[in-house]
Amino acid sequence: MRDYADYEAVKKYPIFKGYIEHFRETSMDNDIPGMLSFFFLNGQAAVPYVRIPWGPSHLDPRVHVFWVQPSRTGKSVSWEFIGDVAKDSEIPTDNYTTGTDAALIGGWEEYVDEDGNRQKDMKEGLLNGRKGLNFDEGSIILSPNKHSQETVLYLQSACNPVGTHGNKMVKHTKAGRIEAESLVSMWITTFPPKGVKDYVLTKGIFQRVLLYWGEWDTAKRQDVSIKRMSSAFKKLPKMAVDYKEITDYFNDLQKNLRDRVLNLSETTFIEWDGMDREEQELILESVMHEMFKADDTFYAACYDAIDDYYDLLNGLAPGIGEVVASFMPAVENYTVIFATHMAMIEGVWTVTGEHVDMAKDILYDLTRNLILWLEDEVEVGFKKTEVAEYRTKFTLSFQNTEKMDFEDNRGNGWVRKEAMLRVYEDRANVTRGTAWNHFTKYAKDMFESTKSGKLVFLRLKKDKNE
């Protein structure tokens, strides 16, 4: 994926760019997750006040992220920054590692009162109420056991729009019925566990979150190591946007959204504060058509976005195409959600085509990244002809890479591995990480290799040259 500074929203909104630059200081070279974490916090700041009309129902502004990336690459440490910003912006957070259903949706706690009578109180679970919830090492969600399957169902319900029946989680116990409403935003990180492809294909949670696969090869790890070492004993330079400006933005956003709801509904703060959640929800849905409005450019931009998203499906194998198509409704929803976020960042109440274009700018790359990962990791409808196609591309890439000769008995016709993979990247239109994956998976056995110093050289095996 491209450099974060090239995205239009980063260019337009200094607070957005400043947040990502602070995130980069904590979690190096994870710019896209940094970008997504801003929307994660922005959505959690807005969820008590914003509903986005959609036909007979509505969406809410929350953003759920599922980040899959190798271990020791900055996933866990990212929460140090996200959690700090949330705390200083008065956005509630919590952490989930493992636990029972009661830990997620709540449970009854029995006790004996001072008169000796047995009583019971409801203890809320982590998915109940409003908070940013961190699932560090979310591979527990992917573990194929009964408990994890129930966990996934609860998470799916929690992702449904706030204020709808689908958002309510219900569990019947001997002690009584438990019902929980979730205003939680989920930040889920995990290393790539075995069997993840099966869950992507079969578990509905992945069609409700923004799924980001981060490719980290040895070269990228080494580059980050150099950056980390170079910062030892050095004072960080002053940022263009300081940390307090970031927390002030989130605090001001919550106040401005609340004030607009109260003004539109002619409700006083004291009245609002004294209402229960159901009463507040009725007010939010009564003013949601006035809270934000779309102008005429909004719809044309949405139609263009749909065309661009579906262009990504062209040429995909049928199995992969069907999988990616199942993600499209979520991408469409997030396009409208992100466009509304852009209006919130800008501090306006009209969502425009420009806001949609900036949302598509990000979501198009995320969807393309997802497709590249699925093509490598999810062998749907995988055929020998597809393997042959990859191998042909590597043969052509080899033939179009500059050759060199060794003066010793290794002979002639060698190419630098790095140079050949660059040619493959251009011919196959893939990233460097994907090119390396393709080589390892489909073409490694086609080549003989040798080293000169630290450089690796390749040559097609004789039976492949003939």
C-alpha positions in Angstrom: 0.0 0.0 0.0 1.1 3.5 -0.7 2.7 6.0 1.7 0.2 7.5 4.2 1.1 11.0 3.2 -0.3 10.4 -0.3 -3.9 10.0 0.9 -6.2 13.0 0.2 -7.6 13.0 3.8 -4.1 13.2 5.2 -3.3 16.1 2.9 -6.5 18.0 3.7 -6.8 17.5 7.5 -3.8 18.4 9.6 -5.2 16.8 12.7 -5.6 13.5 10.9 -2.0 13.7 9.6 -0.7 14.8 13.1 -2.4 11.8 14.8 -0.9 9.3 12.3 2.6 10.8 12.8 2.2 10.4 16.6 1.1 6.8 16.1 4.1 6.1 13.9 6.4 7.1 16.8 4.9 4.2 18.9 4.1 1.6 16.2 6.7 2.1 13.4 5.9 1.5 9.8 2.2 0.6 10.6 0.7 3.7 8.9 -2.5 2.1 7.6 -3.4 0.7 11.1 -2.6 4.1 12.4 -5.0 5.6 10.0 -7.7 3.1 11.0 -7.1 3.7 14.7 -8.0 7.3 14.2 -11.4 6.3 12.8 -11.7 3.7 15.6 -11.4 6.5 18.2 -13.5 9.0 16.1 -16.3 6.5 15.9 -16.3 5.7 19.6 -16.3 9.4 20.3 -19.4 9.9 18.1 -21.4 6.8 18.8 -23.4 8.3 21.7 -24.7 11.0 19.4 -24.7 10.0 15.7 -26.9 7.7 13.7 -26.6 7.6 9.9 -29.9 7.2 8.1 -30.0 4.2 5.6 -33.4 3.4 4.1 -35.8 2.2 6.8 -32.9 1.7 9.3 -29.6 3.3 10.0 -25.8 2.8 10.6 -23.8 4.1 13.5 -20.3 5.7 13.3 -18.3 2.9 15.0 -15.3 1.4 13.2 -14.2 -2.1 14.0 -10.7 -3.2 13.0 -9.2 -6.7 12.7 -5.4 -6.4 12.1 -3.6 -9.6 11.1 0.2 -9.3 11.0 3.3 -11.4 12.1 4.4 -11.3 15.7 6.7 -8.5 17.1 5.8 -6.0 14.4 4.1 -3.3 16.5 0.5 -4.5 16.9 0.4 -4.8 20.7 2.3 -1.7 21.4 0.0 0.4 19.2 -2.6 0.1 22.0 -0.3 2.1 24.3 -0.9 5.1 22.1 -4.5 4.4 21.3 -5.3 3.8 24.9 -3.6 6.9 26.1 -5.5 9.1 23.6 -8.8 7.5 24.6 -8.1 8.1 28.3 -7.1 11.7 27.8 -10.2 12.2 25.5 -12.5 10.7 28.1 -13.4 7.8 25.8 -13.9 4.6 27.9 -11.7 1.6 27.0 -11.1 -2.0 28.3 -9.1 -5.1 27.4 -10.2 -8.6 26.6 -7.9 -11.6 26.7 -10.1 -14.6 27.5 -13.1 -15.4 29.6 -16.6 -16.8 29.8 -19.9 -15.6 28.2 -20.5 -13.7 31.4 -17.3 -11.7 30.8 -18.6 -10.6 27.5 -22.3 -10.0 27.9 -22.7 -10.1 31.7 -24.0 -12.4 34.3 -25.9 -12.7 37.6 -24.0 -12.4 40.8 -25.8 -13.9 43.8 -25.3 -12.8 47.4 -26.9 -13.0 50.9 -28.1 -9.6 52.2 -27.9 -8.5 55.9 -31.3 -10.1 56.6 -30.1 -13.5 55.3 -32.1 -13.4 52.1 -30.6 -14.5 48.8 -30.3 -11.7 46.3 -28.9 -11.3 42.8 -27.4 -8.4 40.9 -26.6 -8.0 37.2 -22.9 -7.5 36.4 -22.3 -6.0 33.0 -20.0 -7.7 30.5 -17.3 -6.2 28.3 -19.6 -5.9 25.3 -22.2 -4.0 27.2 -22.3 -0.2 27.0 -19.9 2.2 25.4 -16.2 1.6 25.2 -13.2 0.9 22.9 -12.4 -2.7 23.4 -8.9 -4.1 22.7 -8.6 -7.8 21.8 -4.8 -8.2 21.9 -3.8 -11.4 20.1 -7.3 -12.0 18.8 -6.3 -15.5 17.7 -8.5 -16.7 20.6 -11.5 -15.7 18.5 -10.2 -18.1 15.7 -9.6 -21.1 17.9 -12.0 -23.8 16.8 -13.8 -24.6 20.0 -17.4 -24.2 21.3 -16.6 -21.2 23.5 -14.9 -19.3 20.7 -17.8 -20.0 18.3 -20.2 -18.4 20.8 -17.8 -15.5 21.3 -17.8 -14.8 17.5 -21.6 -14.8 17.5 -21.6 -12.2 20.3 -19.1 -10.1 18.5 -21.1 -10.2 15.3 -24.2 -9.0 17.2 -22.1 -6.2 18.9 -21.1 -5.0 15.4 -24.7 -4.6 14.2 -25.9 -0.9 14.3 -26.7 0.5 17.7 -30.4 0.9 18.3 -31.4 -2.1 16.1 -32.7 -5.4 17.4 -29.6 -7.1 15.9 -27.4 -5.2 18.3 -29.0 -6.8 21.4 -27.3 -9.8 22.8 -29.6 -12.2 24.8 -28.7 -15.2 27.0 -31.1 -17.2 29.1 -29.6 -18.6 32.3 -31.1 -20.4 35.4 -30.8 -17.1 37.3 -32.7 -15.2 34.7 -32.6 -13.5 31.3 -29.6 -11.4 30.3 -29.9 -8.7 27.7 -27.0 -6.5 26.7 -26.8 -3.6 24.2 -23.4 -2.9 22.8 -21.9 0.5 21.9 -18.4 -1.1 21.8 -15.9 -0.5 19.1 -13.5 -3.4 18.6 -9.7 -3.2 18.0 -8.6 -6.8 17.3 -5.0 -7.8 16.6 -3.5 -11.2 15.9 -0.5 -13.0 14.3 -1.5 -15.1 11.3 -2.7 -18.3 13.0 -3.2 -21.6 11.2 -6.7 -21.9 9.8 -7.3 -18.2 9.5 -8.4 -18.6 5.9 -11.2 -20.9 6.9 -12.5 -18.3 9.3 -12.3 -15.5 6.7 -14.5 -17.7 4.4 -17.0 -18.9 7.0 -17.3 -16.5 9.9 -19.5 -13.4 9.6 -17.3 -11.4 11.9 -15.0 -10.7 9.0 -17.8 -9.2 6.9 -18.5 -6.7 9.7 -14.9 -5.4 10.4 -12.2 -3.7 8.5 -9.8 -6.6 7.9 -6.2 -5.5 7.3 -3.4 -7.9 6.5 0.0 -6.5 7.1 2.9 -8.0 5.2 6.3 -7.9 7.0 9.3 -9.5 5.4 12.9 -9.5 6.8 13.9 -6.4 4.9 11.1 -4.4 6.5 11.9 -5.7 10.0 15.5 -4.7 9.4 14.5 -1.2 8.3 12.4 -0.8 11.4 15.2 -2.0 13.6 17.5 0.6 12.1 14.9 3.3 12.8 14.5 2.2 16.4 18.3 2.1 17.0 18.8 5.5 15.5 16.4 7.0 18.0 18.4 5.8 21.1 19.5 8.7 23.4 17.8 11.2 21.1 15.0 13.6 22.0 12.0 13.3 19.6 11.6 16.4 17.4 8.7 18.6 18.0 5.6 17.5 16.0 3.7 19.9 13.8 0.6 18.8 15.7 1.2 18.3 19.4 -0.4 15.6 21.5 -2.8 18.0 23.3 -4.2 19.2 20.0 -5.2 15.6 19.3 -7.0 15.0 22.6 -8.6 18.5 22.4 -10.0 17.5 18.9 -11.7 14.3 20.3 -13.0 16.2 23.4 -14.3 19.0 21.3 -15.9 16.6 18.8 -17.9 14.9 21.6 -19.1 18.3 23.0 -20.1 19.6 19.5 -22.0 16.4 18.6 -23.8 16.4 21.9 -24.7 20.1 21.6 -26.1 19.6 18.1 -28.3 16.7 19.2 -29.6 18.8 22.1 -30.3 21.8 19.9 -32.0 19.8 17.2 -34.2 18.0 19.7 -34.7 21.0 22.0 -33.5 19.0 24.9 -31.6 20.5 27.9 -28.3 18.9 29.1 -30.0 18.1 32.4 -32.8 16.4 30.7 -30.4 14.4 28.4 -28.2 13.4 31.3 -31.2 12.1 33.2 -32.5 9.9 30.4 -31.9 6.1 30.1 -30.3 4.7 27.0 -33.6 3.8 25.3 -34.9 7.4 25.7 -31.7 8.8 24.3 -31.8 6.4 21.4 -35.3 7.6 20.5 -34.1 11.2 20.4 -31.0 10.3 18.3 -33.1 8.5 15.7 -35.7 11.3 15.7 -33.0 13.9 14.6 -30.7 11.7 12.5 -32.0 13.1 9.2 -31.1 16.6 10.4 -27.8 15.8 12.2 -25.9 15.3 9.0 -27.2 15.8 5.4 -25.8 14.8 2.1 -25.6 17.2 -0.9 -26.1 16.4 -4.5 -22.4 15.5 -5.1 -22.6 12.8 -2.5 -24.6 10.3 -4.5 -22.6 10.6 -7.7 -19.4 10.0 -5.8 -21.0 6.9 -4.1 -21.9 5.5 -7.5 -18.3 6.0 -8.7 -17.0 4.3 -5.6 -19.2 1.3 -6.3 -17.9 1.1 -9.8 -14.3 1.2 -8.6 -14.8 -1.4 -5.9 -16.4 -3.9 -8.3 -13.6 -3.3 -10.8 -11.4 -5.0 -8.3 -13.4 -8.2 -8.8 -12.8 -8.3 -12.5 -10.5 -11.2 -13.5 -10.6 -12.9 -10.1 -11.1 -16.7 -10.0 -14.8 -17.5 -9.3 -14.1 -18.8 -5.8 -12.1 -15.7 -4.8 -14.5 -13.4 -6.5 -17.4 -14.8 -4.5 -15.5 -14.4 -1.2 -14.5 -10.8 -2.0 -18.1 -10.0 -3.1 -19.3 -11.0 0.3 -17.2 -8.2 1.8 -18.7 -5.5 -0.5 -21.8 -4.6 1.7 -19.4 -3.8 4.5 -17.2 -1.8 2.3 -20.2 0.2 1.1 -21.3 0.8 4.7 -17.9 1.9 5.7 -17.7 4.3 2.7 -20.7 6.2 4.0 -19.4 5.9 7.6 -15.9 7.2 6.7 -17.4 10.0 4.6 -19.4 11.1 7.7 -16.2 10.9 9.7 -14.5 13.3 7.1 -17.3 15.8 7.7 -16.8 15.4 11.5 -13.1 16.0 11.1 -13.8 19.1 9.0 -16.4 20.3 11.4 -19.3 20.5 9.0 -22.8 19.0 8.9 -23.1 18.3 5.2 -21.5 15.1 3.7 -20.2 15.8 0.2 -18.8 13.9 -2.8 -15.3 15.0 -1.7 -15.8 13.3 1.6 -16.9 10.1 -0.2 -13.9 10.3 -2.5 -11.5 10.6 0.5 -13.2 7.6 2.1 -13.0 5.6 -1.1 -9.3 6.5 -1.4 -8.6 4.6 1.8 -11.2 1.7 1.5 -10.2 0.9 -2.1 -6.6 0.2 -1.1 -7.8 -1.8 1.9 -10.0 -3.9 -0.3 -7.2 -4.4 -2.8 -4.9 -5.4 -0.1 -7.5 -7.9 1.2 -7.8 -9.4 -2.3 -4.0 -9.8 -2.7 -3.9 -11.6 0.7 -6.8 -13.9 -0.1 -5.3 -14.8 -3.5 -2.2 -15.9 -1.7 -3.6 -17.4 1.5 -7.1 -18.7 0.6 -6.9 -21.5 -1.9 -10.5 -21.2 -3.2 -11.0 -23.1 -6.5 -7.3 -23.6 -6.7 -6.3 -25.4 -10.0 -3.1 -26.6 -11.7 -3.8 -24.0 -14.4 -3.5 -21.2 -11.9 -0.1 -22.6 -10.6 1.1 -22.8 -14.2 0.1 -19.1 -14.7 2.2 -18.0 -11.8 5.2 -20.1 -12.9 4.9 -18.6 -16.4 5.0 -15.1 -15.0 8.2 -15.9 -13.1 9.7 -17.4 -16.2 9.0 -14.2 -18.2 10.2 -12.1 -15.3 13.5 -14.0 -15.3 13.8 -13.6 -19.0 13.3 -9.9 -18.7 15.8 -9.3 -16.0 19.4 -8.3 -16.7 21.8 -11.4 -16.7 25.3 -11.6 -15.3 28.0 -14.2 -15.5 30.3 -15.6 -12.8 33.9 -16.3 -13.8 34.1 -19.4 -11.7 32.5 -22.7 -12.4 29.0 -21.3 -11.7 28.8 -20.1 -15.3 26.5 -17.6 -16.9 22.8 -16.7 -17.1 22.3 -15.5 -13.5 20.0 -12.7 -12.3 19.8 -10.9 -9.0 16.8 -12.3 -7.1 15.8 -8.8 -5.9 15.9 -7.5 -9.4 13.8 -10.4 -10.8 11.2 -9.9 -8.1 10.9 -6.2 -9.0 10.2 -7.2 -12.6 7.6 -9.7 -11.3 6.0 -7.0 -9.1 5.5 -4.7 -12.2 4.3 -7.5 -14.5 1.8 -9.0 -11.9 0.9 -5.6 -10.4 1.5 -6.9 -6.8 3.4 -5.5 -3.8 6.9 -6.7 -2.9 5.6 -8.8 0.0 3.1 -10.6 -2.4 5.9 -11.1 -5.0 8.0 -12.8 -2.3 5.1 -15.0 -1.2 4.3 -16.0 -4.8 7.9 -16.9 -5.4 8.1 -19.1 -2.3 4.8 -20.7 -2.9 4.8 -21.3 -6.6 8.2 -20.9 -8.2 11.1 -21.5 -5.8 11.7 -25.0 -7.1 12.1 -23.7 -10.6 15.3 -22.0 -9.8 18.8 -22.8 -8.6 20.4 -20.2 -6.4 23.8 -18.9 -5.3 25.2 -16.1 -3.3 27.9 -13.5 -3.9 28.5 -11.7 -0.7 25.1 -10.9 0.7 23.4 -10.9 -2.7 21.3 -13.8 -3.9 21.3 -14.8 -7.5 18.9 -17.1 -9.4 19.0 -19.1 -12.6 16.3 -21.3 -14.1 17.0 -24.9 -13.8 18.1 -26.5 -17.0 14.9 -28.5 -17.5 13.0 -25.3 -17.1 15.1 -23.5 -19.7 14.6 -26.1 -22.3 
